[in-house]
């Protein structure tokens, strides 16, 4: 961990201090403070937690780790999880998690945004000889990087990146049913009836260790079958998803919604829960049951499980596929930010 000097903010009684974390061991040591900061920042998503980003770096990290940890005394008040790597002939600063994560960005203790952004920009300027471009993808619209202007010496631009959809959840499953189009409700009844005629039908939500290994293995297997090896996960990607899901399971954030016919797993949705939101990360079904439309049934169950848990959003994440709109999902956009030094 390298101390690169204080970065002062007028509204701070003492200067904040920025440290560069450039190795995995130091990143792992930061986990307790990182988790506390993640809990405090209401903008934080599961994809910005150490449970997600440390396994990502272990699996896919390249170039040099360049994570900026901003401290006020002994308290971690900001974290910019970055790395520098060669990309298309340039030395690029990128957020950890890039590519396999639907939401990325900074973590900042509320009220510390100005101080943390000042510190991050100052750190980037101090090492500007080591990079050519910052390309930060999949940002929330409210990410501090998008709401604070850079200092002289840095140029910035941003653009819309990915369309996303999320369902605003009502208080009850009955209210959710009533919000759906009559054709959707009719289809669900039809698919459920046909499935019951085939054999016993049951649903469950796995949020602990019991049943997790069997269910997650089925999820990865069905995903590969459904994609017919075209766009299916590599072994490294499968290992990453399993590692992250297990760590989130220990932290209480993993949900595996499972549809069975008898003892056979037919369909699953893997989600991560943070605050009031269910993030639907992966879904897959056994193609042997495709005629019964298990994807519709497990999605209906997952949404109603989120309602029963008291959540207020069911987030489909990236993609604006038509089937998501049938569930009354609302659109929003993620952003992409570019940063250059002059």
C-alpha positions as CSV (number, residue, x, y, z in Angstrom):
1,X,0.0,0.0,0.0
2,X,1.6,3.2,-1.1
3,X,0.9,6.6,0.5
4,X,0.8,9.2,-2.2
5,X,0.1,12.2,0.1
6,X,-2.9,14.0,1.5
7,X,-5.8,15.5,-0.6
8,X,-7.5,18.2,1.3
9,X,-11.1,19.3,1.3
10,X,-12.4,22.5,2.8
11,X,-15.2,20.8,4.7
12,X,-12.9,18.4,6.4
13,X,-11.4,19.0,9.8
14,X,-8.4,16.9,8.9
15,X,-7.0,16.1,5.4
16,X,-8.1,12.8,3.8
17,X,-5.3,10.5,2.8
18,X,-5.2,8.5,-0.4
19,X,-3.5,5.1,-0.6
20,X,-2.8,3.1,-3.7
21,X,-3.5,-0.6,-3.3
22,X,-1.4,-2.4,-5.9
23,X,-1.5,-6.1,-4.8
24,X,-4.0,-8.7,-3.9
25,X,-2.9,-9.2,-0.3
26,X,-3.5,-5.5,0.5
27,X,-6.9,-5.6,-1.3
28,X,-7.9,-8.6,0.8
29,X,-6.8,-6.9,4.0
30,X,-9.1,-4.1,3.2
31,X,-12.2,-6.3,3.2
32,X,-13.7,-5.4,6.6
33,X,-13.4,-1.7,6.0
34,X,-14.6,-2.2,2.4
35,X,-17.7,-4.0,3.6
36,X,-18.5,-1.3,6.1
37,X,-18.2,1.4,3.4
38,X,-20.3,-0.7,1.0
39,X,-23.1,-0.9,3.7
40,X,-23.0,2.9,4.3
41,X,-23.2,3.9,0.6
42,X,-26.8,3.7,-0.5
43,X,-25.6,3.6,-4.1
44,X,-23.6,0.4,-3.6
45,X,-24.7,-2.7,-5.4
46,X,-23.5,-6.3,-5.0
47,X,-21.1,-5.8,-7.9
48,X,-19.1,-3.3,-5.9
49,X,-18.6,-5.5,-2.9
50,X,-15.4,-7.4,-2.0
51,X,-17.4,-10.6,-2.3
52,X,-17.7,-9.9,-6.1
53,X,-14.6,-7.8,-7.0
54,X,-11.9,-9.8,-5.3
55,X,-12.9,-13.1,-7.0
56,X,-13.1,-11.1,-10.2
57,X,-9.6,-9.8,-9.9
58,X,-8.3,-13.3,-8.9
59,X,-9.9,-14.7,-12.1
60,X,-9.4,-12.0,-14.7
61,X,-7.0,-9.4,-13.3
62,X,-4.5,-8.2,-15.8
63,X,-2.0,-5.3,-15.9
64,X,-1.5,-3.7,-12.5
65,X,-3.9,-3.2,-9.6
66,X,-4.5,0.5,-9.0
67,X,-7.2,0.7,-6.4
68,X,-7.5,4.0,-4.6
69,X,-8.5,3.9,-0.9
70,X,-9.4,7.2,0.7
71,X,-9.2,7.5,4.5
72,X,-10.3,10.2,6.9
73,X,-8.1,9.2,9.8
74,X,-8.6,5.5,10.3
75,X,-12.0,5.5,8.5
76,X,-12.3,4.4,4.9
77,X,-14.5,7.0,3.3
78,X,-14.0,6.2,-0.4
79,X,-12.9,3.4,-2.7
80,X,-12.1,3.6,-6.4
81,X,-11.5,-0.1,-7.4
82,X,-9.3,0.4,-10.4
83,X,-6.6,-1.3,-12.4
84,X,-4.3,-0.2,-15.3
85,X,-3.8,-2.4,-18.3
86,X,-2.9,-2.2,-22.0
87,X,-5.9,-2.0,-24.3
88,X,-6.0,-1.2,-28.0
89,X,-2.6,0.4,-27.9
90,X,-3.3,2.6,-24.8
91,X,-2.7,2.3,-21.1
92,X,-6.2,2.3,-19.8
93,X,-7.6,2.7,-16.3
94,X,-10.6,0.5,-15.8
95,X,-12.9,-0.5,-12.9
96,X,-12.5,-3.9,-11.4
97,X,-15.4,-6.1,-12.5
98,X,-15.5,-4.8,-16.0
99,X,-17.3,-7.1,-18.5
100,X,-19.1,-9.5,-16.2
101,X,-20.6,-6.9,-13.8
102,X,-23.8,-5.1,-14.6
103,X,-23.2,-2.2,-12.2
104,X,-19.8,-0.6,-11.3
105,X,-18.5,2.6,-9.7
106,X,-17.1,4.3,-6.7
107,X,-18.1,3.7,-3.1
108,X,-18.3,6.8,-1.0
109,X,-19.4,7.4,2.6
110,X,-22.4,9.8,2.5
111,X,-21.4,13.4,2.9
112,X,-17.8,12.7,1.8
113,X,-18.4,12.9,-2.0
114,X,-16.5,16.1,-2.5
115,X,-13.5,15.1,-0.5
116,X,-13.3,11.6,-2.1
117,X,-13.6,12.8,-5.7
118,X,-11.0,15.5,-5.0
119,X,-8.7,12.8,-3.7
120,X,-9.3,10.4,-6.6
121,X,-8.8,13.0,-9.2
122,X,-5.6,14.2,-7.5
123,X,-4.3,10.6,-7.4
124,X,-5.0,10.1,-11.1
125,X,-3.2,13.3,-11.9
126,X,-0.2,12.4,-9.8
127,X,0.4,9.2,-11.8
128,X,-0.7,10.6,-15.1
129,X,2.5,9.4,-16.8
130,X,1.4,5.8,-16.2
131,X,-2.0,6.0,-18.1
132,X,-3.6,7.4,-21.2
133,X,-7.3,7.0,-20.8
134,X,-9.8,6.1,-18.0
135,X,-12.8,4.2,-19.4
136,X,-15.4,3.6,-16.6
137,X,-18.4,1.5,-17.7
138,X,-21.8,0.5,-16.2
139,X,-22.1,3.4,-13.8
140,X,-25.2,4.4,-12.0
141,X,-26.5,7.7,-13.1
142,X,-26.0,8.9,-9.4
143,X,-22.3,7.8,-9.3
144,X,-20.2,10.5,-7.8
145,X,-17.9,10.3,-10.9
146,X,-20.8,11.6,-13.0
147,X,-21.9,14.3,-10.6
148,X,-18.6,16.0,-9.8
149,X,-16.5,18.0,-12.3
150,X,-12.8,17.1,-12.6
151,X,-10.1,19.6,-11.7
152,X,-8.0,21.5,-14.3
153,X,-5.7,19.0,-16.0
154,X,-8.4,16.4,-16.6
155,X,-11.0,16.3,-19.3
156,X,-14.2,14.3,-19.0
157,X,-17.1,13.1,-21.2
158,X,-19.9,10.6,-20.6
159,X,-22.6,8.8,-22.6
160,X,-25.5,6.4,-22.2
161,X,-24.2,2.8,-22.3
162,X,-26.7,0.0,-21.6
163,X,-30.5,0.0,-21.5
164,X,-31.8,-1.8,-18.4
165,X,-35.2,-2.7,-17.0
166,X,-36.5,-3.1,-13.4
167,X,-39.9,-3.9,-11.9
168,X,-41.2,-1.6,-9.3
169,X,-42.6,-4.0,-6.8
170,X,-46.0,-3.5,-5.1
171,X,-46.6,-4.5,-1.5
172,X,-48.4,-7.8,-2.3
173,X,-48.2,-10.6,-4.8
174,X,-51.9,-10.0,-5.5
175,X,-51.2,-6.4,-6.5
176,X,-48.4,-7.6,-8.8
177,X,-50.8,-10.1,-10.5
178,X,-53.3,-7.4,-11.0
179,X,-50.7,-5.1,-12.6
180,X,-50.0,-7.7,-15.3
181,X,-51.8,-7.8,-18.6
182,X,-54.6,-10.3,-18.8
183,X,-52.8,-12.3,-21.5
184,X,-49.8,-12.7,-19.2
185,X,-51.9,-13.9,-16.3
186,X,-53.7,-16.3,-18.6
187,X,-50.4,-17.7,-20.0
188,X,-49.1,-18.3,-16.4
189,X,-52.2,-20.2,-15.5
190,X,-51.9,-22.2,-18.6
191,X,-48.2,-23.1,-18.1
192,X,-48.8,-23.9,-14.5
193,X,-51.7,-26.2,-15.3
194,X,-49.7,-28.1,-18.0
195,X,-46.7,-28.5,-15.7
196,X,-48.9,-29.9,-12.9
197,X,-50.4,-32.4,-15.4
198,X,-46.9,-33.6,-16.2
199,X,-46.0,-34.1,-12.5
200,X,-45.6,-32.6,-9.1
201,X,-44.5,-29.0,-9.2
202,X,-42.7,-27.2,-6.4
203,X,-40.8,-23.9,-5.8
204,X,-38.1,-23.0,-3.2
205,X,-35.7,-20.1,-2.5
206,X,-32.2,-21.2,-1.3
207,X,-30.5,-18.5,0.7
208,X,-28.2,-20.8,2.8
209,X,-25.8,-23.6,2.4
210,X,-28.3,-26.4,2.2
211,X,-29.0,-27.2,-1.4
212,X,-26.8,-24.5,-2.8
213,X,-24.1,-26.6,-4.4
214,X,-26.7,-28.8,-6.2
215,X,-28.7,-25.8,-7.4
216,X,-25.8,-23.7,-8.6
217,X,-24.3,-26.7,-10.5
218,X,-27.6,-27.1,-12.3
219,X,-27.7,-23.4,-13.1
220,X,-24.3,-23.5,-14.8
221,X,-25.2,-26.8,-16.6
222,X,-28.5,-25.5,-17.9
223,X,-26.9,-22.2,-19.0
224,X,-24.3,-24.1,-21.1
225,X,-27.0,-26.3,-22.6
226,X,-29.2,-23.4,-23.4
227,X,-26.4,-21.5,-25.1
228,X,-25.2,-24.5,-27.1
229,X,-21.6,-23.5,-26.3
230,X,-22.2,-20.2,-28.2
231,X,-21.6,-17.5,-25.6
232,X,-21.6,-20.0,-22.7
233,X,-19.3,-19.4,-19.8
234,X,-15.7,-20.3,-19.9
235,X,-14.3,-22.5,-17.0
236,X,-12.8,-19.3,-15.5
237,X,-16.1,-17.5,-15.7
238,X,-18.0,-20.4,-14.1
239,X,-15.4,-20.6,-11.3
240,X,-15.7,-16.9,-10.7
241,X,-19.5,-16.9,-10.5
242,X,-19.4,-19.9,-8.1
243,X,-16.9,-18.2,-5.9
244,X,-18.7,-14.9,-5.8
245,X,-22.1,-16.5,-5.1
246,X,-20.6,-18.5,-2.2
247,X,-19.1,-15.4,-0.7
248,X,-22.4,-13.5,-1.0
249,X,-24.1,-16.5,0.4
250,X,-22.0,-16.2,3.6
251,X,-22.9,-12.5,3.7
252,X,-26.6,-13.3,3.3
253,X,-27.0,-11.8,-0.1
254,X,-27.4,-14.8,-2.5
255,X,-30.8,-16.0,-3.6
256,X,-31.4,-19.1,-5.7
257,X,-35.0,-19.5,-6.8
258,X,-35.6,-23.1,-7.9
259,X,-38.4,-24.8,-9.8
260,X,-38.7,-28.6,-9.5
261,X,-40.7,-31.3,-11.1
262,X,-40.6,-34.0,-8.5
263,X,-36.9,-34.2,-7.5
264,X,-35.7,-32.8,-10.8
265,X,-34.6,-29.2,-11.0
266,X,-36.3,-27.6,-14.0
267,X,-35.4,-23.9,-13.8
268,X,-33.5,-21.4,-11.7
269,X,-32.9,-17.7,-11.2
270,X,-29.8,-16.6,-9.3
271,X,-30.1,-13.2,-7.7
272,X,-28.2,-11.0,-5.3
273,X,-30.1,-8.9,-2.8
274,X,-28.9,-5.5,-1.6
275,X,-31.0,-3.1,0.4
276,X,-34.4,-2.9,-1.3
277,X,-33.4,-4.5,-4.6
278,X,-33.2,-8.0,-6.1
279,X,-30.6,-8.1,-8.8
280,X,-31.4,-11.0,-11.2
281,X,-27.9,-12.1,-12.3
282,X,-28.5,-15.4,-14.1
283,X,-31.4,-17.6,-15.2
284,X,-31.5,-20.9,-16.9
285,X,-33.8,-23.9,-17.4
286,X,-33.5,-27.5,-18.4
287,X,-34.2,-27.7,-22.1
288,X,-36.0,-31.0,-21.5
289,X,-38.8,-29.0,-20.0
290,X,-38.9,-26.2,-22.5
291,X,-42.4,-27.0,-23.7
292,X,-43.8,-26.1,-20.2
293,X,-42.2,-22.6,-20.3
294,X,-40.4,-23.0,-17.0
295,X,-38.7,-19.6,-17.5
296,X,-42.0,-17.9,-17.1
297,X,-42.9,-19.8,-14.0
298,X,-39.6,-19.4,-12.2
299,X,-39.6,-15.6,-13.0
300,X,-43.1,-15.3,-11.5
301,X,-42.0,-17.1,-8.4
302,X,-38.8,-15.0,-8.1
303,X,-40.6,-11.7,-8.3
304,X,-43.2,-12.8,-5.7
305,X,-40.4,-14.1,-3.4
306,X,-38.8,-10.6,-3.6
307,X,-42.2,-9.0,-2.7
308,X,-42.5,-11.4,0.2
309,X,-39.1,-10.4,1.4
310,X,-40.2,-6.7,1.4
311,X,-38.1,-5.6,-1.5
312,X,-39.3,-2.8,-3.7
313,X,-37.4,-3.4,-7.0
314,X,-36.7,-6.5,-9.1
315,X,-33.8,-5.5,-11.4
316,X,-33.3,-7.4,-14.7
317,X,-30.0,-5.5,-15.1
318,X,-28.6,-5.1,-18.6
319,X,-30.8,-5.7,-21.7
320,X,-34.2,-4.5,-22.7
321,X,-35.5,-7.7,-24.2
322,X,-39.2,-7.7,-25.0
323,X,-40.1,-10.5,-22.5
324,X,-39.0,-8.2,-19.6
325,X,-41.5,-5.6,-20.6
326,X,-44.3,-8.0,-20.2
327,X,-43.6,-7.9,-16.5
328,X,-44.2,-4.1,-16.3
329,X,-40.5,-3.4,-16.0
330,X,-39.4,0.3,-16.2
331,X,-36.4,1.4,-18.3
332,X,-33.3,3.1,-17.1
333,X,-29.8,3.5,-18.5
334,X,-26.3,3.0,-17.2
335,X,-23.6,5.4,-18.2
336,X,-20.0,5.3,-19.5
337,X,-17.4,7.9,-18.5
338,X,-14.1,8.8,-20.3
339,X,-11.4,10.7,-18.5
340,X,-8.2,12.1,-20.1
341,X,-5.3,14.2,-18.8
342,X,-4.3,17.2,-20.8
